């Protein structure tokens, strides 16, 4: 950053698409004194670096307002009020659209009835019903259309504005001139449908901030700190570097630092995703937001505020959401070409007919061009397919949050999968219980009785291996980071790290080889001694889900590469990757490393998806082209992901890919049919061979074909 420059973050309201963000960004960059500016549509935020001697906040605010947007003070309140306004607008539009929908149904089921005839020719009634929608609710589209022209980026809003105003204006012309052909229902229904899509889009967009809020809630609000020779409770924000902080058993660690005194195990699953706690002793690093186990720790604060690792994760999530390129809607891309083309043809038609024909014929032909181009079928092409596709996905347990995710999923070249909780069960389970000179049932009874007193996660795995053990336990003692010992049924029993048990007991070469072999398989190994002799070796691992191997094979069949990125050690990662047939793996990775790995994989394979379930997966889920969150995982992962897979593991991932490909195929087919009618009808309308009445009928028929084609998605095999 320039030494003389300052940075400013502004929240921006009123942006309705990615092009809006680009327009606001350009307005800032064109302001004298602005060095760099980045505007995110997803976060509704501008990051500005500027020279304070040449420009101030007020001028930056005016630049944003000049582009047609507003600077907001309270983002949460603004999102709430904007969502409320949009919901009210849709409700009003829907109410006034109902009579028109009723008329459209009557024209299909009873076209010659007196009621249909009366409603169809009730021009003044239709005009009255259309006004609140056309110029009240629909004003937002006209405003956006004007801004799109100003920003030289015509899109769907301009097409909607031109099409609906043409249909409405021609209907008004016919009403005032004594004609009987009206198209008020077309303009009203189009506005209502597209407004419904805008409401769903805003609801999905508002979720992006929830993940960050939940990450912020991980750190405790207060901590115990040594001040002036005594321990006092202070707010976490008041901790300064060098403070000595006491972390009691079960408490969350408030800041980053190192252990000064004590020994314990710490649950760092939010960082690594691994369910097995990490031993901590004097000199070892601690990270804010992780949870202390069964020992008291005194730590020295080294990373506070924005310097903590958790704050870094939050910044990564925000940055990823900000920089993540949103898909330019296919309809917008088409509209950018279609709108100016139709406008040009309509004007040329008007001009030529004025030369060779009369004014009435010229207007009729020009309006016919606009009516046949009215985006009723175009407006239906995407939302109808999306509604069917999203509904089909929800029925299968695939909850798709936004259209961008659906469009991106069909084109992904690789999927990054987390290991713990995604490919595996996410809980320690006893896989091997080997005994030496003692009956296994007896050894399991002793072990389960002893571990039943402990609160260690691995202890719960041993208890689950032999439930309902009820031997008496006396003189229980827990050695932090080593293991436990007690008198069980009158016998001295120790369970813990093999190195500790071997130091305290008699062990044979066979037992040592057995321990080494199990550790080589990536398992967590414990030894058990009885009255001074090693009598059992217990191996604990996170079992692979039964559905994972099938899902990986299906993804390979779909032409998608799989890469496992995990915080676990390389030995365990290699065993899991080989068993499941995963193409590549990266082990020992923290959250920032997952994002770096994603960028490397993206360079190799193009669009990349990420599937995960933990807090440590949140930055990668946000940075991915598509994030798949496993519903059984953390709330933060679920909020950050673009698509939620309900159930266990990734068994629904292949289905999500097939659903995306099928839905996008339907959208492309719909757009083809929508423009097929236009490509035939526009030239005919331009030369006067297609009256507005026939143009309206063709438009209606194209809409029916689009809806019918979308409904066929329900029968597509997934």
C-alpha positions in Angstrom: 0.0 0.0 0.0 1.2 3.5 -0.8 2.7 5.2 2.3 0.4 8.2 1.9 -2.7 6.2 1.1 -5.5 5.1 3.4 -8.0 2.3 3.0 -11.8 2.5 3.5 -14.5 -0.1 3.4 -18.0 0.9 2.4 -21.2 -1.1 2.3 -23.1 -0.6 -0.9 -26.9 -1.1 -1.3 -29.0 -1.3 -4.5 -26.8 -3.6 -6.5 -28.9 -6.2 -8.4 -26.2 -8.1 -10.3 -22.5 -8.5 -10.9 -22.6 -5.7 -13.6 -23.8 -3.3 -10.9 -20.7 -4.1 -8.8 -18.6 -3.4 -11.9 -20.3 -0.1 -12.5 -19.8 1.0 -8.9 -16.2 0.0 -9.1 -15.6 1.9 -12.3 -17.2 5.0 -10.8 -14.8 4.8 -7.8 -11.8 4.2 -10.1 -12.7 7.2 -12.2 -12.7 9.4 -9.0 -9.5 11.5 -8.7 -7.4 10.3 -5.7 -8.6 6.7 -5.8 -5.7 4.3 -6.1 -7.5 0.9 -6.2 -11.1 -0.1 -5.7 -12.7 -3.5 -5.5 -16.5 -3.9 -5.3 -18.1 -7.2 -4.4 -21.7 -7.9 -5.4 -21.8 -11.0 -3.1 -20.8 -9.1 0.0 -22.2 -5.7 -1.1 -19.0 -4.1 -0.1 -16.3 -1.8 -1.6 -12.6 -1.9 -0.6 -11.0 1.4 -1.5 -7.4 2.6 -1.3 -7.2 6.3 -1.7 -5.0 9.4 -1.3 -6.6 11.4 1.6 -5.0 14.6 0.4 -6.9 14.4 -2.9 -10.2 12.7 -2.0 -12.3 12.2 1.1 -15.1 9.9 2.2 -17.8 12.3 1.1 -16.6 12.4 -2.5 -16.3 8.6 -2.5 -19.8 8.3 -1.3 -21.0 10.8 -4.0 -19.2 8.7 -6.6 -21.2 5.6 -5.6 -24.4 7.5 -5.5 -23.7 9.0 -8.9 -23.5 5.5 -10.3 -27.0 4.8 -9.0 -26.3 3.0 -5.7 -26.2 4.0 -2.0 -23.8 3.7 0.9 -25.4 2.0 3.8 -24.5 2.3 7.5 -26.2 -0.8 9.0 -25.9 -3.7 6.5 -28.0 -6.1 8.5 -30.9 -3.6 8.8 -30.6 -2.7 5.2 -30.7 -6.3 4.1 -33.7 -6.9 6.3 -35.6 -3.8 5.0 -34.6 -4.6 1.3 -35.9 -8.1 1.6 -39.1 -6.9 3.2 -39.6 -4.4 0.3 -38.9 -7.0 -2.3 -41.3 -9.5 -0.6 -44.1 -6.8 -0.3 -43.5 -5.9 -4.0 -43.8 -9.5 -5.1 -47.0 -10.0 -3.0 -48.6 -7.0 -4.6 -47.5 -8.1 -8.0 -48.8 -11.7 -7.4 -52.2 -10.4 -6.2 -52.8 -8.3 -9.3 -51.5 -11.1 -11.5 -54.1 -13.6 -10.3 -56.9 -12.3 -12.5 -54.7 -12.4 -15.5 -53.6 -15.9 -14.7 -57.3 -16.8 -14.3 -58.0 -15.3 -17.8 -55.1 -17.3 -19.3 -56.4 -20.5 -17.8 -59.9 -19.7 -19.1 -58.6 -19.1 -22.6 -57.1 -22.6 -22.5 -59.9 -24.6 -21.0 -63.0 -22.6 -22.1 -62.0 -20.2 -24.9 -65.5 -19.6 -26.2 -67.4 -19.1 -22.9 -69.1 -15.8 -22.1 -66.9 -15.3 -19.1 -63.7 -15.7 -21.1 -65.0 -13.4 -23.8 -66.1 -10.7 -21.2 -62.7 -10.8 -19.4 -60.7 -10.8 -22.6 -62.4 -7.7 -23.9 -62.5 -5.9 -20.5 -59.7 -3.5 -21.6 -60.3 -0.8 -19.0 -60.4 -3.4 -16.1 -57.1 -5.0 -17.4 -55.6 -1.5 -17.6 -56.5 -0.8 -14.0 -55.1 -4.1 -12.8 -51.9 -3.7 -14.7 -51.0 -0.2 -13.6 -49.8 -1.1 -10.0 -47.6 -3.8 -11.4 -46.3 -2.1 -14.6 -45.4 1.3 -13.0 -45.3 0.5 -9.3 -43.6 -2.9 -8.8 -42.0 -2.8 -12.3 -40.2 0.6 -11.7 -37.2 -1.3 -10.3 -36.7 -2.9 -13.7 -36.9 0.4 -15.5 -34.4 2.0 -13.1 -32.0 -0.9 -13.6 -32.5 -0.8 -17.3 -31.5 2.9 -17.4 -28.4 2.2 -15.2 -27.4 -0.7 -17.5 -27.6 1.7 -20.5 -25.6 4.3 -18.6 -23.0 1.6 -17.7 -23.0 0.3 -21.2 -24.0 -3.2 -20.1 -27.5 -4.0 -21.3 -28.9 -7.1 -19.7 -32.1 -8.9 -18.7 -33.6 -5.8 -17.0 -33.5 -3.9 -20.2 -35.0 -6.7 -22.2 -37.8 -7.0 -19.6 -38.4 -3.2 -19.7 -38.5 -3.0 -23.5 -40.7 -6.1 -23.9 -43.2 -5.3 -21.2 -43.5 -1.7 -22.0 -44.0 -2.6 -25.7 -46.8 -5.1 -24.9 -48.4 -2.7 -22.4 -48.1 0.4 -24.6 -49.5 -1.4 -27.6 -52.4 -2.7 -25.5 -53.1 0.9 -24.3 -52.9 2.1 -27.9 -55.5 -0.5 -29.0 -57.7 0.4 -26.0 -57.7 4.1 -26.8 -58.1 3.6 -30.5 -61.0 1.1 -30.2 -59.0 -2.1 -30.8 -59.8 -5.3 -29.0 -56.4 -7.1 -28.8 -54.7 -6.6 -25.4 -51.4 -7.9 -24.0 -51.6 -6.5 -20.4 -51.4 -10.0 -19.0 -48.1 -10.7 -20.7 -46.3 -7.7 -19.1 -47.8 -8.3 -15.7 -47.0 -12.0 -15.5 -43.4 -11.5 -16.8 -42.8 -8.9 -14.1 -44.2 -11.1 -11.4 -42.2 -14.2 -12.4 -38.9 -12.3 -12.7 -39.5 -10.5 -9.4 -40.0 -13.9 -7.7 -36.6 -14.9 -9.1 -35.0 -11.7 -7.7 -36.5 -12.5 -4.3 -35.0 -16.0 -4.2 -31.6 -14.6 -5.4 -31.6 -12.0 -2.6 -32.5 -14.6 0.0 -29.5 -16.7 -1.1 -27.2 -13.7 -1.2 -28.1 -12.7 2.3 -26.8 -16.0 3.6 -23.2 -15.2 2.7 -22.8 -13.0 5.8 -24.2 -15.6 8.2 -21.1 -17.8 7.9 -18.8 -15.0 9.0 -21.0 -14.1 11.9 -21.0 -17.7 13.2 -17.2 -17.8 12.8 -16.9 -14.7 15.0 -19.0 -16.4 17.7 -16.4 -19.2 18.2 -14.2 -17.1 20.4 -15.3 -16.6 24.0 -16.4 -13.2 25.1 -14.2 -13.0 28.2 -11.1 -14.6 29.6 -9.1 -14.9 32.9 -5.9 -12.8 32.8 -3.1 -12.2 35.3 -3.1 -8.4 36.1 -1.1 -6.8 38.9 -0.4 -10.1 40.6 -4.0 -11.3 40.6 -6.3 -13.0 38.1 -9.2 -11.0 36.8 -11.9 -11.6 34.2 -11.6 -9.2 31.2 -13.3 -9.0 27.8 -11.3 -10.8 25.1 -10.9 -7.5 23.2 -8.9 -6.1 26.2 -6.2 -8.8 26.1 -2.9 -7.4 25.1 0.3 -9.2 23.8 2.3 -10.6 26.7 -0.7 -11.2 29.0 -0.8 -14.4 30.9 -4.1 -16.1 30.3 -5.6 -19.0 32.3 -7.6 -21.6 30.3 -9.6 -24.0 32.5 -10.7 -27.5 31.4 -13.4 -27.3 28.8 -13.0 -23.6 28.0 -12.4 -22.1 24.6 -9.0 -20.6 24.1 -9.5 -16.8 23.6 -6.4 -15.8 21.6 -3.3 -17.3 19.9 -0.3 -17.9 22.1 2.0 -20.5 23.7 1.7 -22.7 26.8 3.6 -21.3 29.8 2.5 -23.9 32.3 0.3 -27.0 32.4 -0.4 -29.9 30.2 -3.6 -30.9 28.4 -5.1 -32.0 25.2 -6.9 -29.5 22.9 -9.6 -30.1 20.4 -8.3 -28.4 17.2 -10.9 -29.9 14.9 -12.0 -26.4 13.8 -8.6 -26.0 12.2 -7.6 -29.5 11.1 -10.9 -31.2 10.9 -9.5 -34.1 12.9 -11.5 -35.5 15.8 -8.5 -36.7 17.9 -7.3 -34.0 20.3 -3.8 -32.7 20.2 -1.4 -32.9 23.2 -0.2 -29.6 24.5 2.7 -29.0 26.8 5.0 -26.1 27.8 6.1 -24.3 24.6 3.4 -25.6 22.3 1.2 -23.2 20.3 -2.4 -22.6 21.1 -5.0 -21.1 18.8 -8.1 -19.0 19.6 -11.4 -20.7 19.1 -10.1 -24.2 19.8 -11.3 -26.0 23.0 -9.2 -27.0 25.9 -9.5 -30.6 27.2 -9.1 -31.9 30.7 -6.1 -30.0 32.0 -5.6 -26.4 33.1 -3.3 -24.3 31.0 -1.6 -21.0 31.5 -0.7 -19.3 28.2 1.0 -16.2 27.0 -0.9 -14.1 24.5 1.0 -13.6 21.2 -1.7 -13.1 18.6 -4.7 -10.9 19.4 -7.6 -9.3 17.5 -7.0 -9.5 13.8 -3.7 -11.4 14.3 -5.3 -14.6 15.4 -5.6 -17.7 13.2 -9.4 -17.6 13.5 -9.4 -14.0 12.4 -7.3 -15.1 9.4 -9.9 -17.7 8.6 -12.7 -15.1 8.7 -10.7 -12.9 6.4 -10.1 -15.8 4.0 -13.9 -16.5 3.9 -14.7 -12.9 3.3 -12.0 -12.5 0.7 -13.1 -15.7 -1.1 -16.7 -14.6 -1.2 -15.7 -11.1 -2.4 -13.4 -12.3 -5.2 -15.4 -15.4 -6.2 -16.5 -14.7 -9.8 -20.3 -14.9 -10.1 -21.6 -16.5 -13.2 -23.0 -14.0 -15.7 -26.5 -15.5 -16.3 -26.9 -17.1 -19.7 -30.0 -15.1 -20.3 -28.1 -11.9 -19.6 -25.4 -12.9 -22.0 -28.0 -13.5 -24.7 -29.9 -10.3 -23.8 -26.7 -8.2 -24.3 -26.9 -9.2 -28.0 -30.6 -9.7 -28.4 -31.8 -6.3 -27.0 -29.9 -4.0 -29.2 -30.6 -6.2 -32.2 -34.4 -6.2 -31.6 -34.4 -2.5 -31.0 -32.5 -1.8 -34.2 -34.9 -4.1 -36.2 -37.9 -2.4 -34.7 -36.6 1.1 -35.6 -35.6 0.0 -39.1 -39.1 -1.5 -39.5 -40.7 1.7 -38.4 -38.6 3.8 -40.7 -39.0 1.6 -43.8 -42.8 1.4 -43.3 -43.1 5.1 -42.9 -41.4 5.5 -46.3 -43.5 2.9 -48.2 -46.7 2.6 -46.1 -48.9 4.7 -43.8 -48.2 5.6 -40.1 -50.7 3.1 -38.6 -49.1 0.2 -40.5 -45.6 1.4 -39.6 -46.5 1.5 -35.9 -48.3 -1.9 -36.1 -45.3 -3.6 -37.8 -42.7 -2.0 -35.4 -44.8 -3.0 -32.3 -45.3 -6.5 -33.7 -41.5 -6.8 -33.7 -41.3 -5.8 -30.1 -44.2 -8.0 -29.1 -42.9 -11.1 -30.7 -39.6 -10.3 -28.9 -41.3 -9.8 -25.6 -39.3 -12.0 -23.2 -42.2 -14.0 -21.8 -40.6 -17.3 -22.9 -37.2 -15.9 -22.1 -38.3 -14.9 -18.7 -39.7 -18.4 -18.2 -36.7 -20.3 -19.7 -34.4 -20.1 -16.8 -36.7 -19.9 -13.7 -39.0 -22.7 -14.7 -36.1 -25.1 -15.3 -34.4 -23.9 -12.1 -37.6 -24.4 -10.1 -38.1 -27.9 -11.4 -34.4 -28.7 -11.0 -34.1 -27.3 -7.5 -37.3 -29.0 -6.5 -36.0 -32.3 -7.9 -32.8 -31.8 -6.0 -34.6 -31.0 -2.7 -36.5 -34.2 -3.1 -33.2 -36.1 -3.3 -31.6 -34.3 -0.4 -29.6 -31.8 -2.5 -30.4 -28.2 -1.4 -29.2 -25.8 -4.0 -28.9 -22.2 -2.7 -28.4 -20.3 -5.9 -28.5 -20.5 -9.7 -24.7 -19.8 -10.0 -23.9 -23.0 -8.2 -26.2 -25.0 -10.4 -24.7 -23.6 -13.6 -21.1 -24.1 -12.3 -21.6 -27.6 -11.1 -22.2 -29.0 -14.6 -18.7 -27.8 -15.7 -16.4 -28.7 -12.8 -13.3 -30.6 -13.7 -12.2 -31.7 -10.2 -13.7 -32.0 -6.7 -11.6 -31.5 -3.6 -12.9 -33.6 -0.7 -12.2 -33.3 3.0 -11.4 -36.6 4.8 -12.8 -36.5 8.4 -16.6 -36.4 8.5 -16.9 -36.2 4.7 -15.2 -39.4 3.5 -15.1 -40.9 7.0 -17.6 -41.2 9.9 -15.9 -38.4 11.8 -15.6 -40.2 15.1 -12.9 -42.5 16.6 -13.7 -46.2 16.5 -11.7 -49.2 17.8 -10.4 -51.1 14.8 -8.0 -53.4 16.4 -7.9 -54.9 20.0 -5.0 -57.2 20.3 -4.2 -59.0 23.5 -1.1 -60.8 24.9 -1.5 -63.5 27.5 -5.0 -62.4 28.6 -8.5 -63.1 27.4 -9.8 -60.4 25.1 -13.1 -60.1 26.8 -11.4 -59.6 30.2 -9.0 -57.0 28.7 -11.9 -55.2 27.1 -13.9 -55.2 30.3 -10.9 -53.7 32.2 -10.2 -51.1 29.5 -13.9 -50.0 29.2 -14.3 -49.7 32.9 -11.2 -47.5 33.3 -12.0 -45.3 30.3 -15.6 -44.9 31.3 -14.3 -42.5 34.0 -12.3 -40.4 31.5 -13.8 -37.7 29.3 -11.2 -38.2 26.5 -12.7 -38.7 22.9 -10.7 -41.8 22.4 -12.0 -43.1 25.8 -15.5 -43.0 24.3 -14.4 -45.2 21.5 -13.1 -47.9 23.9 -16.3 -47.6 26.0 -18.4 -48.1 22.8 -16.3 -51.2 21.9 -17.3 -52.8 25.2 -20.4 -51.0 26.5 -21.9 -51.6 30.0 -18.6 -52.5 31.6 -19.1 -52.2 35.4 -15.9 -53.1 37.2 -15.1 -51.0 40.2 -12.5 -48.2 39.6 -10.5 -46.6 42.4 -7.7 -44.1 42.6 -8.3 -42.9 39.1 -5.5 -40.6 37.8 -5.2 -38.8 34.4 -1.8 -38.0 33.1 -2.4 -35.1 30.7 -1.1 -36.0 27.2 0.0 -39.5 28.3 -3.0 -41.6 29.5 -4.9 -42.8 32.5 -4.3 -45.3 35.3 -6.4 -46.6 38.2 -7.1 -49.7 40.3 -9.7 -51.6 38.4 -11.3 -54.5 40.2 -8.3 -54.4 42.5 -5.7 -54.6 39.6 -3.4 -51.8 38.5 -4.4 -50.9 34.9 -2.7 -48.2 32.7 -3.9 -47.1 29.2 -2.1 -44.5 27.1 0.6 -43.7 24.6 2.7 -46.7 23.8 5.9 -44.9 24.6 4.6 -44.1 28.1 3.3 -47.7 28.8 6.5 -49.2 27.5 8.6 -47.0 29.8 6.4 -48.0 32.7 5.9 -51.7 31.9 7.5 -54.9 30.5 7.1 -55.1 26.7 8.3 -57.7 24.2 9.7 -57.2 20.7 6.6 -58.8 19.3 4.5 -56.1 21.0 6.7 -53.3 19.8 6.5 -54.6 16.2 2.7 -54.8 16.4 2.5 -51.2 17.7 4.8 -50.0 14.8 2.7 -51.9 12.2 -0.6 -50.3 13.4 0.9 -46.8 13.5 2.2 -47.4 10.0 -1.4 -47.8 8.9 -2.2 -44.3 10.1 -4.1 -45.4 13.2 -4.0 -43.9 16.7 -2.5 -46.6 18.9 -2.7 -47.1 22.7 -1.1 -49.7 24.9 -2.6 -51.2 28.0 -0.7 -52.7 31.0 -1.9 -54.8 33.8 0.1 -54.9 37.0 3.2 -53.8 35.2 3.0 -55.9 32.1 1.8 -54.8 28.6 -1.2 -57.0 27.9 -3.1 -55.3 25.0 -2.6 -52.9 22.1 -5.7 -50.9 21.0 -5.9 -49.2 17.6 -8.4 -46.4 17.0 -9.2 -44.9 13.6 -12.0 -42.9 11.9 -13.8 -45.5 9.7 -14.5 -44.8 6.1 -18.2 -44.3 5.2 -19.6 -47.2 3.1 -21.0 -44.8 0.5 -17.6 -43.0 -0.1 -16.1 -45.6 -2.4 -19.2 -45.8 -4.6 -19.4 -41.9 -4.8 -15.8 -41.6 -5.9 -16.2 -44.3 -8.6 -19.3 -42.4 -9.9 -17.5 -39.1 -10.0 -14.7 -40.8 -12.0 -17.3 -42.1 -14.4 -18.6 -38.6 -14.9 -15.1 -37.5 -15.9 -14.4 -35.6 -12.7 -11.0 -35.9 -10.9 -11.0 -36.3 -7.1 -8.5 -34.8 -4.7 -8.5 -35.4 -1.0 -7.1 -32.4 1.0 -6.9 -33.1 4.8 -5.3 -31.9 7.9 -4.5 -35.5 8.9 -1.0 -37.0 8.6 0.3 -38.3 5.3 0.2 -42.0 6.4 -3.5 -41.9 7.2 -4.3 -39.9 4.1 -2.4 -42.3 1.8 -4.3 -45.3 3.3 -7.7 -43.6 2.8 -6.9 -42.4 -0.7 -5.7 -45.8 -1.9 -8.7 -47.6 -0.5 -11.2 -45.3 -2.1 -9.4 -44.9 -5.4 -8.9 -41.1 -5.0 -6.7 -39.6 -7.8 -4.6 -37.3 -5.6 -4.2 -36.3 -2.0 -2.6 -33.5 0.1 -2.0 -34.1 3.8 -1.2 -32.0 6.9 -3.1 -28.9 5.5 -4.5 -26.1 7.6 -7.4 -23.9 6.4 -5.2 -21.4 4.5 -3.3 -24.4 2.9 -6.6 -25.7 1.6 -7.3 -22.5 -0.3 -3.7 -22.6 -1.7 -4.2 -26.2 -2.8 -7.5 -25.3 -4.4 -5.7 -22.6 -6.5 -3.1 -25.1 -7.7 -5.8 -27.7 -8.6 -7.8 -25.0 -10.4 -4.8 -24.3 -12.6 -4.7 -28.0 -13.6 -8.3 -28.9 -14.0 -10.3 -25.7 -14.5 -13.5 -25.2 -12.4 -13.1 -26.8 -9.0 -15.7 -27.9 -6.4 -15.0 -28.4 -2.7 -16.9 -30.8 -0.4 -16.5 -30.5 3.3 -18.2 -30.4 6.7 -16.0 -28.5 9.1 -15.1 -25.0 10.2 -11.7 -25.6 8.7 -13.3 -26.2 5.3 -15.2 -22.8 5.3 -12.5 -20.8 3.5 -12.1 -23.4 0.8 -15.9 -23.8 0.4 -16.2 -20.1 -0.1 -13.2 -19.9 -2.5 -14.4 -22.8 -4.6 -16.3 -22.4 -7.8 -18.9 -24.5 -6.1 -19.0 -25.4 -2.4 -20.8 -28.6 -1.3 -21.4 -28.7 2.4 -22.3 -31.9 4.1 -25.4 -31.3 6.2 -24.2 -33.4 9.1 -21.2 -31.0 9.5 -20.8 -27.6 11.2 -23.3 -24.8 10.7 -20.5 -22.6 9.4 -19.7 -25.0 6.6 -23.4 -25.3 5.8 -23.8 -21.5 5.6 -20.7 -21.1 3.5 -21.4 -23.8 1.0 -23.4 -23.1 -2.2 -25.2 -26.5 -2.1 -26.0 -28.6 1.0 -26.0 -32.4 0.8 -28.5 -33.7 3.2 -27.4 -36.9 4.8 -24.0 -38.5 5.5 -20.9 -38.0 3.4 -20.6 -37.4 -0.3 -23.0 -40.1 -1.6 -25.2 -37.4 -3.2 -22.4 -35.6 -5.0 -22.6 -37.5 -8.3 -26.4 -37.0 -8.3 -25.9 -33.3 -7.8 -23.6 -33.2 -10.8 -26.0 -35.2 -13.0 -28.9 -32.9 -11.8 -26.9 -29.8 -12.7 -26.1 -31.1 -16.2 -29.7 -32.1 -16.8 -31.0 -28.7 -15.6 -28.6 -26.7 -17.7 -29.4 -28.7 -20.7 -33.1 -27.9 -20.2 -32.3 -24.2 -19.8 -30.3 -24.2 -23.1 -33.1 -26.0 -24.8 -35.6 -23.5 -23.5 -33.6 -20.6 -24.7 -33.3 -22.2 -28.1 -37.1 -22.6 -28.4 -37.6 -19.0 -27.1 -35.4 -17.6 -29.7 -36.4 -20.0 -32.4 -39.9 -18.4 -32.4 -38.3 -15.0 -32.4 -36.0 -15.7 -35.2 -38.9 -16.8 -37.4 -41.4 -14.3 -36.1 -39.4 -11.1 -36.1 -38.7 -11.0 -39.9 -42.3 -11.8 -40.6 -43.5 -9.1 -38.2 -41.1 -6.6 -39.8 -42.5 -7.0 -43.3 -46.1 -6.9 -42.0 -46.9 -10.6 -42.5 -47.4 -11.1 -38.8 -50.0 -9.0 -37.0 -49.6 -8.2 -33.2 -52.4 -10.7 -32.6 -50.5 -13.6 -34.3 -47.3 -12.3 -32.7 -49.0 -12.6 -29.3 -50.2 -16.1 -30.0 -46.7 -17.2 -31.1 -45.3 -15.7 -27.9 -47.8 -17.6 -25.8 -47.1 -20.8 -27.7 -43.3 -20.4 -27.1 -44.0 -19.9 -23.4 -46.1 -23.1 -23.2 -43.3 -25.1 -25.0 -40.7 -23.7 -22.5 -42.8 -24.7 -19.5 -43.6 -28.1 -20.9 -39.9 -28.8 -21.6 -38.9 -27.7 -18.1 -41.5 -30.1 -16.6 -39.9 -33.0 -18.5 -36.9 -32.6 -16.1 -39.0 -34.4 -13.5 -38.7 -37.6 -15.6 -34.9 -37.3 -16.3 -33.1 -40.2 -14.7 -30.5 -39.1 -12.2 
